[in-house]
Amino acid sequence: MSTLEQELAEELQEHGEDDFVVKQLRRQIAAKNSGQSAFDLYVTGAVKKAPPQS
């Protein structure tokens, strides 16, 4: 089990499914498993950027 997965298990025991940290850890694990970089996730829409104003 990886470090992120261990941390997720600990956070789940302490705080439950609805905790913000638990949700963030699940996102990090999904990103790691997808093989995408943080840049790829940002550019592809994990965070929507507003179009440039002309």
N, C-alpha and C positions, 0 to 999 in steps of 0.2 A: 504494500500500500504506500502511496506517495505521501509526501509531507502535507500537501493540500488536502488529500483525502483524510489523513489523520486529524488535521485541524478541523475539518468539516464534522467528523464524528464527534469530536470533543464539544464543538459549538452546538451541535444538535442536542447532545445530552444536557448541556447547561441551559440553552435558551429556546430550543424548539424550532419548528419549521419556518415560522413567520419572522424570525430575526433577520435584520438587515445584513449582518455579517454572514449568516448562513447563505442568504441569497447571493451575495457577492462571491463567496467561495464556490458556489455551484457554477456561477458564470465563469470564474477563472478556470475551473476544472474542464468545463465544456470548451473553452477557448484553447486550452492546452491540448485536449484530445482532438480538436479539429485541425491542429497544426497551423493555425493562422497566427500571425503576429499581432501585437497590440495595434500597430499601424493599420494592418489589413482590417481588423475589426472596426476601427474608428472610421476608416474611409468607406467601408461597405455598409455602414448604416447603424452600427451599434449606438452611435451618437450622430444624430442628424445635424448637418451643417446647413446654415441658411445660405441661399444663393447670394453671390456678390451683388451689391447694389451698383448700378451704373450711373 
